[in-house]
């Protein structure tokens, strides 16, 4: 009788552990994006080159790999880190390829097209996370502030 109780207790503990091994996995290849402080005040007419709606401009010196500033509409800007989310480092700065940004290290491609809804999202991997976004504030006249 005692062996039946111990078998029952053993099953009680082993079944949840089995489910954990089957359904919980760790993605060993992707490293979490580094948390860096970003505070940039950028002039629309000089540093951002009067970027037009639906276009983007690259700004070095901030974040992990620099910034990509995307103009969503007349009064809204989006900011993304220019480092790949698969291998975030200063050595793997994304390169502009028309409507995409491509990582020279892993080959991941990210959308940077005219639509603000898809800007920064993964087009092809191995990256599975979109570009790291930062908060943008436009003063309505000439200055864009980027923070995290």
Backbone as a ProteinNet text record, in pm:
[ID]
protein_1_A
[PRIMARY]
XXXXXXXXXXXXXXXXXXXXXXXXXXXXXXXXXXXXXXXXXXXXXXXXXXXXXXXXXXXXXXXXXXXXXXXXXXXXXXXXXXXXXXXXXXXXXXXXXXXXXXXXXXXXXXXXXXXXXXXXXXXXXXXXXXXXXXXXXXXXXXXXXXXX
[TERTIARY]
81.9	0	86.5	196.9	285.7	349.8	378.5	440	343.1	213.3	115.5	110.8	120.5	117.5	244	360.2	485	488.7	432	423.4	332.3	223.6	130.3	197.6	272.1	342.5	451.1	517.6	621.5	561.8	449.8	381.7	337.4	291.1	245.4	357	479.7	592.8	654.8	656.5	721.4	641.1	509.9	427.9	443.8	436.1	459.3	600.9	699.3	836.8	848.5	782.9	782.5	719.9	608.1	544.6	636.7	708.8	802.9	909.6	963.2	1066	1010.7	886.4	828.3	785.1	731.7	670.1	747.6	842.5	922.6	1060	1098.6	1230	1300.3	1428.5	1508.9	1569.3	1565.1	1628	1775.4	1860.6	2001.1	2078.1	2030	2105.4	2089.9	1970.2	1949.6	1984.8	2061.1	2104.7	2017.2	1972.3	1888.1	1958	1879.7	1934.2	1984.8	2105.8	2160.6	2077.3	2064.1	1990.2	2087.5	2079.5	2166.9	2081.9	2139.2	2070.1	2080.5	1966.8	1963.6	1894.2	1962	1903	1963.4	1885	1933.7	1835	1887.6	1807.3	1860.7	1776	1819	1743.7	1816.4	1758.2	1706.4	1582	1519.9	1590.3	1631.7	1689.9	1838.3	1909.8	2052.5	2083.2	2062.8	2098.6	2009.2	1883.3	1791	1768.8	1831.2	1828	1689.5	1596.3	1457.9	1400	1415.3	1365.5	1216	1176.3	1036.9	954.5	823.5	731.5	751.8	763.2	784	930.6	1020.7	1164.3	1233.5	1359.4	1436.4	1575.1	1641.6	1778.1	1852.9	1982.5	2065.5	2144.2	2152.2	2225.4	2319.7	2448.6	2547.4	2566.4	2621.4	2659.9	2561.2	2452.2	2351.8	2314.3	2268.3	2226.5	2344.6	2316.6	2420.9	2488.3	2407.7	2464.6	2432.7	2381.7	2334.3	2182.8	2123.2	1978.1	1931.4	1810.9	1738.5	1615.3	1602.6	1487.1	1395.4	1273	1174.1	1064.3	1032	925.3	793.6	707.7	580.1	477.1	468.8	383.8	443	370.3	425.3	471.4	401.7	432.6	472.3	498.9	535.4	662.6	755.1	880.1	890.9	954.9	986.1	1137.9	1189.9	1334.3	1362.6	1463.1	1504.8	1656	1703.6	1847.7	1893.1	2010.2	2062.4	2140.4	2138.6	2204	2103.2	2149.4	2065.3	2019.8	1894.7	1844.2	1891.5	1949.7	2003	2143.4	2225.8	2363.1	2390	2336.5	2348.4	2492	2559.3	2694.4	2725.3	2826.2	2865.7	2929.2	2975.7	3037.3	2933.7	2811.7	2706.4	2600.9	2643.7	2549	2470.9	2340	2254.5	2287.2	2281.1	2311.5	2184.2	2168	2050.6	2048.7	1936.6	1919.3	1780.3	1761.4	1635.5	1525	1431.8	1320.5	1352.5	1474.3	1514.3	1643.7	1670	1801.8	1851.4	1974.5	2029.4	2149.3	2158.3	2271	2385.6	2504.8	2617.3	2672.2	2635.9	2688.7	2603.5	2471.4	2386.6	2293.3	2279.5	2194.5	2047.9	2011.5	1872.5	1836.2	1709	1660.5	1538.5	1532.4	1424.2	1357	1222.6	1146.6	1177.3	1191.6	1197.3	1133.2	1008.2	935.5	848	764.5	681.1	569.5	543.4	434.5	487.1	440.8	488.7	451.8	344.4	301.5	400.9	475.3	570.2	715.7	739.8	877.6	946	1062.8	1140.7	1111.7	1009.5	976.6	1069.1	1078.9	1167.3	1107	1186.1	1145.2	1197.4	1328.2	1387.1	1484.3	1496.9	1582.1	1723.5	1798.6	1760.2	1703.9	1709.1	1651.2	1501.3	1448.1	1304.3	1237.7	1315.9	1261.9	1277	1177.4	1189.2	1299.7	1333.3	1435.8	1396.2	1497.1	1474.6	1420.8	1295.7	1240.4	1279.7	1282.6	1301.2	1186.2	1160.1	1052.2	1099.6	1011	1040.5	938.5	986.7	900.7	940	842.9	866.1	801	876.8	821.6	731.3	712.2	623.9	690.6	814.4	884.2	1011.4	1109.4	1240.5	1319	1268.2	1349.5	1280.3	1357.3	1311.4	1396.9	1329.4	1399.9	1377.4	1487.9	1481.8	1532.4	1450.9	1486.9	1440.7	1491.3	1436.8	1395.9
-118.5	0	125.2	118.4	233.1	265.1	164.4	188.4	259.2	232	301.2	449.6	483	623	693.6	629.3	693.5	708.2	612.3	625.8	741.7	755.4	864.7	999.7	1008.1	1132.3	1162.6	1058.5	1076.2	1129.3	1073.9	1122.8	1267.4	1299.3	1435.1	1537.2	1503.1	1594.2	1583.4	1466.7	1448.3	1502.7	1493.4	1539.9	1690.4	1776.2	1919.6	1949.9	1877.4	1898.2	1859.9	1752.5	1710.9	1818.8	1876.5	1983.9	2104.9	2136.5	2248.8	2225.6	2107.2	2076.8	2076.8	2036.8	2029.6	2165.4	2250.7	2373.3	2501.2	2497.6	2615.9	2595.1	2690.9	2679.7	2813.8	2809	2930.2	2944.5	3064.2	3089.9	3119.4	3024.1	3035.4	3132.3	3158.5	3240.4	3389.9	3435.2	3577.8	3624.8	3731.7	3791.6	3913	3935.9	4053.4	4183.3	4276.3	4403	4481.4	4538.7	4612.2	4735.4	4762.9	4879.7	4996.8	5091.9	5209.9	5334.9	5435.9	5563	5643.7	5696	5778.3	5910.1	6018.8	6151.7	6237.3	6265.9	6342.7	6453.3	6572.2	6683.3	6714	6689.9	6699.4	6811.3	6887.4	6995.9	6941.7	6973.9	6924.7	6976.1	7102.5	7157.3	7128.5	7095.1	7065.8	6917.3	6863.8	6724.8	6623.5	6658.4	6564.4	6597.1	6700.1	6731.9	6749.5	6802.1	6821.7	6695.2	6582.7	6454	6462.9	6409.9	6415.1	6302.1	6318.7	6216.8	6086.3	5975.7	5844.6	5810.3	5903.4	5879.9	5874.2	5842.3	5828.4	5889	5909.8	5960.7	5889.6	5871.6	5805.6	5910.9	5891.3	5982.9	5899.9	5926.4	5852.8	5915.4	5835.9	5886.6	5862.6	5794.7	5768.3	5621.2	5568.8	5429.2	5334.4	5213.1	5113	5132.8	5148.5	5158	5287.4	5386.4	5508.6	5503.5	5604.8	5613	5613.9	5562.6	5578.3	5660.4	5777.9	5863.6	5853.5	5808.7	5790.3	5894.1	5965.9	6066.1	6002.3	5976.7	5909	6001.2	6124.3	6225	6362.2	6466.9	6601.5	6633.1	6578.2	6609.6	6488.7	6376.2	6256.4	6193.1	6165.1	6098.4	5970.8	5869.6	5745.7	5732.7	5677.7	5658.5	5513.4	5456.9	5319.2	5315.4	5218	5196.8	5133	5171.1	5120.4	4990.2	4931.8	4803	4690.6	4581.2	4464.4	4404.8	4362.2	4302	4158.5	4100.6	3964.4	3966.1	4059.6	4072.9	4220.4	4272	4414.3	4450.4	4518.7	4567	4683.8	4759.4	4872.8	4825.1	4700.3	4646.1	4605.1	4585.5	4539	4647.2	4764.6	4871	4835.5	4853.3	4824.2	4919.1	4865.1	4943.5	4968	5091.1	5131.7	5062.1	4995	4925.9	4958.3	5082.4	5132.2	5127.9	5034.6	5026.7	4939.8	4893.3	4803.4	4852.3	4800.3	4811	4668.7	4642.2	4506.6	4500.5	4390.1	4367.7	4302.8	4363.3	4303.9	4179.2	4158.3	4043.8	3917.2	3930.4	3810.6	3806.7	3917.4	3919.9	3951.4	3977.6	4014.2	4143.3	4151.7	4272.7	4325.4	4457.9	4524.8	4625.1	4632.3	4726.9	4869.6	4956.4	5099.6	5168.3	5128.8	5177.7	5296.4	5340.6	5457.3	5441.3	5321.4	5297	5290.2	5379.6	5385.2	5260.6	5190.8	5071.7	4957	4949.2	4838.7	4882.6	5011	5059.8	4993.2	4936.4	4870.5	4723.9	4669.4	4527.6	4438.8	4313.3	4216.8	4174.9	4181.9	4133.1	3991	3970.5	3836.2	3823.6	3704.5	3676.4	3643.2	3602.5	3528.5	3612.2	3743.9	3824.8	3798.6	3793.6	3772.8	3888.3	3986.7	4102.6	4226.6	4317.2	4440.6	4529.1	4633.8	4727.1	4789	4818.2	4878.7	5021	5049.2	5183.5	5274.7	5402.7	5505.9	5604.6	5679.3	5778.3	5904	5959.4	6082.3	6189	6309.9	6424.1	6534.9	6583.9	6691.7	6817.6	6928.5	7051.5	7127.2	7073.7	7136	7239.5	7271.3	7375.5	7320.8	7288.4	7255.4	7151.3	7102.1	7016	6883	6775	6640.8	6592.9	6551	6499.5	6348.5	6273.2	6126.6	6080.9	6002.9	5952.6	5808.4	5744.2	5611.4	5608.6
0	0	0	71.7	81.2	-53.8	-135.8	-266.3	-360.7	-350.2	-432.8	-399.7	-272.5	-229.9	-277.7	-266.3	-309.4	-461.6	-537.2	-682	-719.3	-647.2	-672.8	-644.6	-536.6	-503.4	-606.7	-652.3	-752.7	-883.2	-925.3	-1045.4	-1027.9	-908.5	-878.9	-903.6	-874.9	-894.7	-1034.2	-1092.9	-1222.5	-1340.3	-1334.8	-1446.8	-1468.8	-1367.1	-1392	-1442.7	-1393.8	-1440.2	-1587.2	-1626.5	-1766.6	-1855	-1811.7	-1887.7	-1898.8	-1793.8	-1799.8	-1905.7	-1911.2	-2010.5	-2152.6	-2170	-2303.6	-2357.8	-2272.2	-2320.8	-2292.1	-2205.7	-2175.7	-2237.4	-2321.5	-2383.3	-2374.6	-2381.3	-2382.9	-2521.9	-2574.7	-2703.2	-2675.4	-2699.8	-2662.7	-2751.2	-2872.1	-2964.9	-2941	-2904	-2889.8	-2750.1	-2745.8	-2620.6	-2596.2	-2472.4	-2446.4	-2488.1	-2539.4	-2584.6	-2464	-2472.5	-2357.1	-2323.9	-2197	-2150.9	-2137.2	-2228.3	-2224.7	-2211.1	-2152.4	-2136.7	-2266	-2310.6	-2432.2	-2399.6	-2429.7	-2418.1	-2528.6	-2630.7	-2744.9	-2776.8	-2800	-2849.8	-2988.6	-3090	-3228.8	-3300.6	-3378.7	-3456.1	-3588.9	-3621	-3743.3	-3868	-3868.2	-3990.8	-4007.8	-3901.3	-3917.7	-3899.7	-3780.2	-3753	-3823	-3845.4	-3909.7	-4057.1	-4105.2	-4247.8	-4306.5	-4225.6	-4272.2	-4333.8	-4265.4	-4313.9	-4343.7	-4457.3	-4501.8	-4440.5	-4440	-4388.4	-4466.3	-4393.1	-4454.3	-4476.9	-4446.3	-4463.9	-4328.2	-4332.2	-4208.3	-4226.4	-4113.7	-4112.6	-3999.4	-4015.2	-3914.3	-3836.8	-3705.8	-3619.2	-3532.8	-3541.2	-3462.2	-3323.9	-3233.4	-3102.6	-2990.7	-3015.8	-2912.2	-2915.7	-2802.4	-2794.4	-2810.8	-2853.6	-2873.8	-3009.2	-3114.9	-3249.1	-3321.4	-3249.2	-3312.2	-3320.2	-3379.2	-3387.5	-3531.9	-3552	-3677	-3640.5	-3698.3	-3673.5	-3795.4	-3772.8	-3879.3	-3860.4	-3966.2	-3957.9	-4000	-3902.7	-3926	-3991.4	-3944.5	-4007.9	-3976.8	-4007.7	-3994.2	-3852.2	-3752.8	-3613.3	-3529.6	-3591.7	-3515.7	-3571.1	-3479.7	-3514.2	-3432.2	-3488.7	-3418.3	-3414.1	-3306.3	-3294.6	-3259.2	-3326.9	-3303	-3286.9	-3209.3	-3201.6	-3331.8	-3377.5	-3505	-3488.6	-3369.9	-3345.9	-3367.8	-3422.6	-3446.9	-3314.3	-3306.7	-3182.8	-3164.2	-3267.2	-3255	-3196.4	-3239.7	-3191.1	-3162.8	-3055.3	-3026.1	-2989.2	-3081.1	-3053.5	-3146	-3111.4	-3195.2	-3324.9	-3328.1	-3449.6	-3553.8	-3512.5	-3603.2	-3623.9	-3668.5	-3699.4	-3823.9	-3817.2	-3932.5	-4046.5	-4167.1	-4286.3	-4365.6	-4412.7	-4489	-4624.6	-4653.8	-4781.6	-4834.6	-4879.6	-4934	-4829.1	-4835.6	-4740.5	-4619.6	-4610	-4502.1	-4437.7	-4318.8	-4258.4	-4240.1	-4280.6	-4277.4	-4183.8	-4108.1	-4017.8	-4095.9	-4095.4	-4166.1	-4097	-3971.6	-3896.6	-3912.5	-3898.6	-3902.5	-4022.9	-4095.3	-4212.9	-4186.3	-4060.7	-4030.6	-4102.4	-4143.2	-4210.6	-4136.5	-4125.1	-4053.4	-4146.4	-4140.5	-4221.8	-4179.6	-4276.7	-4250.1	-4369.8	-4395.3	-4513	-4475.1	-4566.9	-4547.3	-4445.9	-4396.6	-4303.5	-4160.6	-4073.9	-3935.2	-3855.2	-3895.5	-3821.2	-3830.7	-3940.1	-3955.7	-3939.1	-3923.7	-3910.4	-3791.1	-3815.8	-3711.3	-3692.2	-3759.2	-3740.1	-3822.7	-3782.4	-3847.8	-3981.4	-4086.2	-4218.7	-4238	-4213.3	-4214.4	-4099.2	-4044.9	-3930.6	-3968.5	-3869.6	-3750.8	-3635.1	-3639.4	-3531.5	-3524.8	-3403.7	-3388.3	-3314.9	-3271.4	-3202	-3289.5	-3287.1	-3364.5	-3308.6	-3383.2	-3337.7	-3204.2	-3123.3	-2992	-3011.8	-2965.2	-2981.9	-2865.6	-2894.3	-2792.7	-2804.7	-2699	-2699.9	-2771.8	-2853.9	-2929	-2893.9	-2874.8	-2849.5	-2946.3	-3021.7	-3117.5	-3062.3	-3060	-3004.2	-3101.3	-3220.1	-3316.8	-3402.8	-3372.3	-3448.2	-3511.2	-3426	-3482.4	-3404.2	-3290.9	-3206.1	-3177.7	-3191.5	-3157.2	-3039.9	-2933.1	-2815.3	-2810.8	-2797.1	-2793.1	-2656.2	-2586.8	-2452.8	-2438	-2332.6	-2298	-2154.8
[MASK]
++++++++++++++++++++++++++++++++++++++++++++++++++++++++++++++++++++++++++++++++++++++++++++++++++++++++++++++++++++++++++++++++++++++++++++++++++++

